[in-house]
Amino acid sequence: MSRFKRLVAVLGTAALASAALAACDSSSGSSGETGSGGLPKTINVAFVGELTGPVGFAGQAQEQALKWAIDKANASGELKGSKIVLDVKDTGSDPKRAASLMSSAAESDAVAVFGPLSSSGAMAAAPFAQRAKLPYIATSSVLPALLDVGDYIYRTQPSEIYVVNLIGGEAAKRGIKSVSMVYLSDNPTIVEEATEYLPEKFEKVGIDVLDSVDVPTATTDFGAVTSKLMRGNPDAIGVMTIGPATATIITGLRTAGYEGQIFVHASATADILKGAGDAANGAFTAVGFDQSAPNPAVQQFVQEYKADNPDVTTVNGWHAAGADAASFLVEAVVAGNGASREDIHSGMQKVAEAGFDGVYGPIQFIDGRDATAPGMVVEYDGGAMKVIAQGDPNKPIQP
């Protein structure tokens, strides 16, 4: 049984207990008191994430999901009387601020830290956690180089890089023979996907890349980009951007008369694509999570999450990643039988070795610290995503 299912079974309709705040011991990140299970009364952790700025929409979703999952764990009794207390810090989507805030977290009584989400923010922040031996859970940054920072860095969201090849496979199935792409020049993960992974996959399946246009995240005028993308009338255009820009570009392409197919980055949720209206219908991508997936665990999570958060109309990958990151931490505290940084690091190693059932599905770890799950291909249609193909569950990296 997954940890999420166990929490639901334990909670029933019980009200969430409030966490008792106490003076903390700087070496353990906990109160001097202990719960009934021998763990400290409070376990202090931090979330250094992007709540404002270009990536703020994703950071806000993850903050909500982290708090939700932590509240569930605290109320479940799984920590035997201990309570996780989350301290949230906003990087403003600024890598320099992310580094500063992580430095502060490393010197604080926090025994583990989540985030940042963006690859640039994560790469700036992670060295401070590693040097302080502060267990760092990367909730969304999927840049492979992040884990090279050191052995205290773990990634719990299955990397989009491991499923992005599904885009090429789906394009081939659709008879696409040529593509052009626009991608973010200042997002290291997207650069890698657009300049290495996708071109290699397209070549393998006989698809020509006519043009690739790079733009910074701050771009707002895509008129010239649209013209470049449409040169040669490619069968499909890839919009590898994040946030509202994706809908803006799709709208511009359709307005300019482009009638070919469109694929998008994994971050393009239904809520984002709604900004393009019917122009986005048929756009497809590869993701690790989608609320429409038929997996019973996914459907249970979506039902519970929406019930507890009535303002959420679409449960997306940012929510799922936050919930899985919190679950991984709880599993690590239990497995490490303690709440010091060393105990949690030991517990993380044990959980990663065994794998765990997350919202993304059965999660295994490549090289001991890098989460992977099969993924799926989804298509936007009439305001919602629908699953149209599943990844191979026997392959940690989709071919």
BAFI-456479 format. One line per field, with one value per residue (C-alpha): residue number from 1; x, y, z. Coordinates in pm, 1 decimal. Example, Ala and Ser with C-alpha at 12.3 -4.5 7.8 and 13.67 -1.06 7.14 Angstrom:
BEGIN
pos	(1,2)
c1	(1230.0,1367.0)
c2	(-450.0,-106.0)
c3	(780.0,714.0)
***
This chain:
BEGIN
pos	(1,2,3,4,5,6,7,8,9,10,11,12,13,14,15,16,17,18,19,20,21,22,23,24,25,26,27,28,29,30,31,32,33,34,35,36,37,38,39,40,41,42,43,44,45,46,47,48,49,50,51,52,53,54,55,56,57,58,59,60,61,62,63,64,65,66,67,68,69,70,71,72,73,74,75,76,77,78,79,80,81,82,83,84,85,86,87,88,89,90,91,92,93,94,95,96,97,98,99,100,101,102,103,104,105,106,107,108,109,110,111,112,113,114,115,116,117,118,119,120,121,122,123,124,125,126,127,128,129,130,131,132,133,134,135,136,137,138,139,140,141,142,143,144,145,146,147,148,149,150,151,152,153,154,155,156,157,158,159,160,161,162,163,164,165,166,167,168,169,170,171,172,173,174,175,176,177,178,179,180,181,182,183,184,185,186,187,188,189,190,191,192,193,194,195,196,197,198,199,200,201,202,203,204,205,206,207,208,209,210,211,212,213,214,215,216,217,218,219,220,221,222,223,224,225,226,227,228,229,230,231,232,233,234,235,236,237,238,239,240,241,242,243,244,245,246,247,248,249,250,251,252,253,254,255,256,257,258,259,260,261,262,263,264,265,266,267,268,269,270,271,272,273,274,275,276,277,278,279,280,281,282,283,284,285,286,287,288,289,290,291,292,293,294,295,296,297,298,299,300,301,302,303,304,305,306,307,308,309,310,311,312,313,314,315,316,317,318,319,320,321,322,323,324,325,326,327,328,329,330,331,332,333,334,335,336,337,338,339,340,341,342,343,344,345,346,347,348,349,350,351,352,353,354,355,356,357,358,359,360,361,362,363,364,365,366,367,368,369,370,371,372,373,374,375,376,377,378,379,380,381,382,383,384,385,386,387,388,389,390,391,392,393,394,395,396,397,398,399)
c1	(0.0,133.8,209.5,-63.6,-323.2,-208.8,-250.7,-603.0,-694.9,-559.4,-704.6,-1064.7,-1245.1,-1023.8,-932.9,-572.4,-378.6,-177.9,200.2,345.2,621.5,906.8,1259.7,1482.9,1816.9,2040.8,2219.7,1909.2,1654.3,1402.8,1256.3,1419.3,1107.6,1038.6,722.0,591.4,804.9,1136.8,1145.7,1169.8,843.6,901.7,1104.2,1201.1,1236.8,1247.7,1111.4,1328.1,1114.5,986.2,657.1,678.0,838.2,818.2,805.8,584.7,273.0,455.1,611.1,274.5,128.1,416.1,398.5,31.1,99.3,392.2,184.2,-107.4,101.4,287.7,-41.0,-164.5,148.5,137.2,-226.3,-185.0,26.3,286.8,553.0,429.8,356.8,622.0,523.8,702.1,713.7,770.1,943.2,876.5,1114.4,1045.8,1336.9,1142.3,1265.4,1610.1,1903.4,2113.5,1838.4,1794.2,2162.1,2136.8,1826.2,1976.9,2289.1,2066.5,1875.8,2203.2,2301.9,1959.3,1806.1,1641.8,1716.4,1604.1,1514.9,1289.0,1349.8,1414.1,1207.6,1400.6,1725.6,1911.8,1787.5,1862.2,2215.0,2285.8,2144.2,2242.1,2614.8,2525.2,2311.7,2577.0,2855.1,2641.0,2529.8,2172.1,1951.7,1817.3,1507.7,1481.1,1107.3,1112.0,1455.0,1536.6,1878.6,2105.2,2403.0,2217.5,2286.7,2657.4,2672.8,2691.2,2541.5,2303.8,2106.3,1806.9,1548.5,1197.7,1012.8,1078.1,1277.2,1098.4,1422.5,1350.9,1011.9,1069.6,1152.3,785.2,720.4,932.7,757.9,415.6,522.0,632.3,299.1,121.6,318.9,511.6,820.8,950.0,949.2,1066.7,1101.6,1119.4,1280.9,1397.7,1765.8,1802.5,1645.5,1923.9,1687.0,1481.3,1799.6,1915.0,1580.8,1551.6,1911.5,2006.5,1732.8,1458.2,1683.0,1843.2,1503.9,1367.0,1664.9,1607.8,1245.2,1313.5,1193.4,1388.3,1442.0,1404.6,1475.4,1531.2,1473.3,1596.6,1442.4,1494.3,1218.6,1143.9,1038.8,689.8,685.8,688.5,599.2,941.8,963.1,632.0,755.0,1076.7,893.7,657.8,935.0,931.5,582.7,693.7,449.3,475.2,604.9,737.9,670.7,923.0,846.1,703.0,395.9,162.1,415.0,316.4,-45.2,69.6,290.4,22.9,-230.7,17.5,86.0,-281.4,-358.8,-77.6,-237.5,-29.3,-237.7,17.4,46.0,188.3,374.9,459.7,683.4,584.9,499.9,212.4,-84.4,-445.2,-483.1,-195.4,-320.8,-668.8,-512.0,-499.6,-860.1,-945.2,-614.8,-443.5,-666.6,-455.1,-132.7,53.2,342.9,507.0,462.5,524.0,183.9,-161.2,-481.6,-665.3,-437.4,-647.2,-410.8,-628.7,-364.5,-365.6,-743.2,-751.4,-491.1,-678.4,-1007.7,-856.9,-657.0,-952.2,-1172.6,-922.6,-837.1,-1163.6,-988.6,-790.7,-965.8,-669.2,-432.8,-107.3,245.6,359.6,104.9,202.1,572.8,517.7,315.2,574.2,860.8,687.3,613.4,978.5,1084.4,840.1,954.7,1315.7,1247.4,1084.9,1354.3,1636.0,1472.1,1562.7,1538.1,1893.2,2043.3,2249.6,1948.0,1742.0,2025.0,2057.3,1682.4,1682.2,1940.2,1725.4,1405.0,1574.5,1724.0,1383.1,1180.2,838.2,484.2,422.8,158.8,368.1,339.2,600.2,912.5,1256.9,1587.5,1859.3,2209.1,2050.1,1925.3,1738.0,1366.5,1216.7,867.6,726.3,543.3,274.2,173.6,-115.8,-315.7,-508.0,-870.1,-1149.1,-999.3,-852.0,-567.7,-631.1,-386.1,-329.1,-27.1,163.1,538.3,701.1,701.1,997.4,1224.9,1354.9,1443.2,1194.1,1369.4)
c2	(0.0,345.4,597.2,824.4,547.1,473.2,839.3,852.0,535.1,670.8,1017.9,942.2,1264.5,1361.9,1727.1,1825.4,1887.5,2209.7,2182.3,2298.0,2549.6,2544.2,2668.8,2463.9,2295.3,2419.5,2087.6,1874.6,2116.9,2000.7,2094.2,1952.2,1746.4,1411.0,1252.8,911.4,742.7,890.3,1151.7,1520.8,1701.0,1928.1,1863.9,2189.4,2192.7,2467.6,2533.2,2770.3,2820.8,3056.2,3199.7,3513.0,3597.4,3395.0,3058.9,3182.1,2999.9,2667.6,2753.4,2850.4,2516.5,2330.5,2530.5,2439.3,2071.0,2052.3,2204.6,1976.4,1657.7,1762.0,1837.1,1491.9,1327.9,1524.8,1429.4,1064.9,965.4,818.4,1025.2,908.0,1245.1,1446.1,1732.8,1862.4,2244.1,2404.3,2743.5,2895.7,3140.9,3311.1,3338.5,3569.1,3347.0,3502.5,3255.2,3494.5,3523.4,3145.9,3103.9,3355.6,3195.7,2847.2,2971.9,3096.7,2768.0,2577.1,2779.6,2744.8,2463.5,2312.9,1941.9,1919.8,2158.1,2151.0,2338.9,2565.4,2461.8,2621.5,2467.1,2796.9,2856.0,2499.1,2505.5,2831.3,2703.1,2335.8,2384.4,2558.8,2264.6,2014.0,2192.1,2204.8,1841.9,1961.1,1699.9,1869.7,1743.0,1881.4,1902.4,2004.9,2098.1,1818.9,1929.9,1620.2,1823.9,1913.1,1572.8,1610.0,1876.7,1605.0,1309.5,1514.9,1616.9,1399.6,1451.6,1319.0,1447.8,1212.9,1414.0,1528.3,1447.0,1077.9,1100.3,1373.5,1111.2,1013.1,1337.0,1210.3,874.7,1036.7,1271.5,973.4,798.6,1108.2,1101.0,1418.2,1452.1,1801.0,2025.7,2365.7,2465.2,2768.7,2719.2,2916.7,3005.1,3067.8,2744.1,2481.0,2182.4,2308.1,2392.5,2034.5,1894.0,2118.8,2095.9,1739.4,1494.5,1589.7,1637.9,1297.5,1130.8,1308.7,1190.5,830.6,835.4,1017.4,1367.8,1672.2,1974.7,2278.3,2551.7,2612.6,2958.2,3043.1,3322.9,3442.0,3380.3,3753.1,3774.1,3915.2,3996.6,3677.7,3825.4,3766.5,3424.4,3319.4,3413.4,3213.5,2907.5,2902.6,2915.5,2602.8,2513.5,2239.7,1959.2,2045.7,2329.9,2275.7,2545.5,2465.0,2755.4,2796.5,2978.8,3212.9,3256.8,2912.6,3016.9,3348.0,3175.3,2920.7,3198.5,3388.2,3084.0,3012.6,3379.3,3390.0,3097.9,2802.4,2483.2,2218.2,2024.9,2166.2,2004.1,2181.7,2162.0,1934.6,2238.7,2338.9,2240.8,2262.8,2586.2,2742.0,2620.6,2756.7,3095.5,3003.7,2881.1,2643.1,2728.5,2491.0,2193.3,1897.9,2022.5,1730.8,1670.4,1408.0,1431.5,1228.4,1309.0,1407.2,1418.9,1225.2,920.9,608.9,490.5,439.3,601.6,911.1,933.8,896.0,1169.8,1403.7,1345.3,1405.9,1708.9,1880.8,1807.7,1970.6,2255.1,2362.4,2650.8,2399.7,2304.7,2124.3,1910.7,1935.9,1804.3,2081.1,1964.6,1601.2,1679.0,1869.1,1585.0,1324.0,1533.7,1560.9,1188.1,1112.2,1322.8,1148.8,807.9,916.5,1028.4,692.6,489.7,687.2,649.7,1005.4,1369.2,1499.1,1586.8,1268.9,1053.9,1194.8,1153.7,790.6,747.3,903.6,650.4,363.6,493.0,556.6,208.1,48.8,295.4,418.1,448.2,812.6,1012.5,977.3,599.2,345.6,562.2,412.3,598.5,598.8,603.9,608.4,969.8,1046.7,960.8,806.9,694.4,575.2,892.7,936.5,1138.5,1380.1,1592.7,1912.7,1907.2,2144.8,2278.2,1956.6,1712.8,1351.2,1061.6,916.4,690.6,539.8,505.9,166.1,83.2,-150.7,125.0,390.7,614.4,614.6,520.6)
c3	(0.0,-88.6,187.8,50.2,81.9,435.5,530.8,389.1,578.6,905.6,871.3,787.3,872.3,1164.1,1196.7,1141.4,1460.4,1490.0,1526.5,1857.2,1809.2,2058.3,2102.3,1874.9,1921.0,1638.7,1592.8,1556.6,1412.5,1672.2,2005.4,2313.4,2381.8,2221.6,2090.1,2188.7,1920.1,2034.5,1758.1,1852.5,1914.5,1613.9,1298.2,1126.8,748.5,485.9,138.0,-64.3,-372.5,-638.9,-512.1,-728.1,-1061.9,-1386.8,-1206.8,-923.1,-1045.7,-1006.7,-672.8,-527.4,-634.1,-474.9,-154.5,-124.2,-192.9,48.4,327.5,244.2,249.0,564.2,740.6,637.4,774.9,1098.4,1157.7,1062.3,1360.5,1127.1,1301.3,1642.4,1794.8,1610.8,1382.3,1074.0,1068.2,728.0,690.9,347.1,174.6,-160.6,-404.6,-635.7,-922.3,-870.3,-857.9,-647.9,-389.6,-400.0,-312.7,-27.7,119.9,94.7,271.2,553.3,564.7,584.1,891.0,1054.1,1255.9,945.8,907.8,542.0,262.1,-48.4,-374.3,-562.1,-864.8,-1150.9,-1267.9,-1243.0,-888.5,-785.0,-924.5,-739.8,-411.3,-392.0,-312.0,15.2,125.0,24.4,211.9,525.9,480.4,475.4,302.3,-10.2,-191.2,-544.3,-600.8,-966.4,-1102.2,-1345.1,-1468.2,-1458.8,-1335.0,-1013.6,-861.0,-937.8,-665.9,-402.3,-220.0,-3.4,-314.5,-408.8,-681.3,-612.5,-918.1,-1211.6,-1461.3,-1775.3,-1954.5,-1895.0,-2070.0,-2330.1,-2593.1,-2584.4,-2776.8,-3064.3,-3061.5,-3067.1,-3349.4,-3556.8,-3495.4,-3625.4,-3949.6,-3872.4,-4094.3,-4008.1,-3700.8,-3582.8,-3216.3,-2990.5,-2650.3,-2347.6,-2372.7,-1999.0,-1875.5,-1872.9,-1870.3,-2162.7,-2353.9,-2307.5,-2417.0,-2724.0,-2842.9,-2748.6,-2647.0,-2891.7,-3197.6,-3134.8,-3100.5,-3407.4,-3610.1,-3498.4,-3613.9,-3940.8,-3851.1,-3977.6,-3752.6,-3980.4,-3727.0,-3355.8,-3207.9,-2859.4,-2651.3,-2291.7,-2037.4,-2012.7,-2380.7,-2436.2,-2810.6,-3018.0,-3357.2,-3514.3,-3348.2,-3505.1,-3851.6,-3809.0,-3680.7,-3978.3,-4242.0,-4451.5,-4322.7,-4079.1,-4002.9,-3631.9,-3417.3,-3066.4,-2806.8,-2532.3,-2302.6,-1952.5,-1825.8,-2017.3,-2299.8,-2427.4,-2487.6,-2635.8,-2891.4,-2985.5,-3034.5,-3250.8,-3468.0,-3531.5,-3592.8,-3850.3,-4031.6,-3915.1,-3948.6,-3851.8,-3526.9,-3203.5,-2918.6,-2594.4,-2289.5,-2000.7,-1785.6,-2015.4,-1800.3,-1911.0,-1714.4,-1909.1,-2248.0,-2176.8,-2242.3,-2611.7,-2624.0,-2906.1,-3076.4,-2832.5,-2910.7,-3021.0,-2859.7,-2704.5,-2468.4,-2246.5,-1869.4,-1559.0,-1407.7,-1526.6,-1326.4,-1597.4,-1568.8,-1496.9,-1220.0,-906.2,-683.2,-904.7,-898.7,-520.3,-480.7,-717.3,-536.2,-192.1,-303.8,-468.0,-168.8,67.1,-172.6,-340.3,-517.7,-726.6,-1050.8,-1207.9,-1003.2,-1196.0,-1186.2,-952.5,-694.6,-744.4,-713.0,-389.2,-240.5,-339.6,-202.2,134.5,133.3,60.7,358.8,592.5,468.5,528.8,886.5,960.2,782.0,946.2,1287.3,1376.2,1275.1,1264.6,927.5,944.5,1034.8,749.8,501.1,607.1,573.3,226.4,113.5,241.1,83.9,-250.5,-251.4,-193.6,-403.0,-293.1,-423.8,-501.8,-679.6,-994.2,-956.2,-843.8,-815.6,-853.6,-834.1,-1099.7,-949.5,-604.5,-602.9,-924.6,-934.9,-1244.3,-1349.9,-1686.2,-1784.9,-2049.4,-2355.1,-2304.7,-2547.0,-2481.3,-2588.2,-2495.3,-2173.3,-2035.9,-2088.8,-2177.4,-2168.8,-2516.4,-2457.4,-2164.3,-2117.0,-2073.4,-1698.4,-1749.3,-1877.8,-1634.0,-1929.3,-2214.9,-2541.0)
***
